[in-house]
Amino acid sequence: MASPVSEQTNQLSDQFRQFGVDEQLALLWFVYKKMGSSITVAAPGAAESEISGGLFKQVQEKSQEEQLQIQRDILNGISTEITREYGSLRANSKLAFWYFLAQGMDEGTIIPFPEDYSLSGQGEQWITALEGEEFQQQITILRTIVDRSGSAPASGSAI
């Protein structure tokens, strides 16, 4: 049975959306660096991983500038073919997709995170608050964040 969503969980999910898109990307990166091995435990099964992995491969084939723009478009809800495909995924698949992106950054197949980037004070506070949550609440927050991203699939036969 799922844990009840705490008020703090809702606040952290909502606060995430108040950051600029590049800070949102940075926060997701810092979360991956701190929690990466734990996120794999919460990642979905093989079928969903194949779907999110396929979308990841589409992003991976793009230039670094396009990769960055796709990530920004997903977080901003801009309607493109890829963001609509992302929007049609289940929350666990979206979480796996961001995990694959972070792994790709580590492996050098996705545009790397700027080494000299530092979070804002508010970003640091957000990370500290997230770290203060129980593991299941942390995963719930991340799922909520990534599930709110992307754009809705187009009606009809178009994605």
C-alpha positions, 0 to 999 in steps of 0.5 A, a space after each residue: 500500500 502506498 504511503 500517504 502523501 505528506 504536506 511536506 511532499 506536496 510543498 517540495 513538489 510545488 517548490 520544484 516548479 518555482 525554480 527556473 528550468 536550468 535549476 530544475 535540471 540541476 536539482 534533478 542532477 544533484 538528486 541523481 548524484 546523491 540518490 542514484 543507487 536508491 532510485 534504481 531500486 524504485 525504477 519500474 520493471 523491464 517492460 516500462 524500462 524498455 519504453 523509457 529506454 527507447 525514448 532515452 535512445 531518441 534523445 541520445 541520438 541528438 546533438 548535445 544542444 538538442 539534448 539540452 533543449 529536449 530536457 528543457 522542453 519536457 520540464 517546461 511542457 512545450 509540445 514536441 513529438 518527444 515531449 508528447 511521447 514522454 507525456 504519454 508515459 506512466 510516472 515510473 517510466 518517466 522516473 526511469 527516463 530521467 535516471 537514464 538521462 543522468 546515467 548518460 551524462 555520467 557515461 558521456 552520451 548525454 550533454 554533461 552537467 557543467 562542472 562549475 555549476 552551483 545551486 542557488 541558496 533556495 536550491 540547496 535548501 530544497 535538496 536539504 529538505 528532500 534529504 530530510 524526507 523518508 525514502 518512500 516520500 523522496 521517491 513520491 516527490 520525484 515521481 510527482 515532479 517528473 509526472 507533471 512534466 512533458 506535454 499531453 499526447 495529441 488527440 487522434 492518431 498523432 502522438 
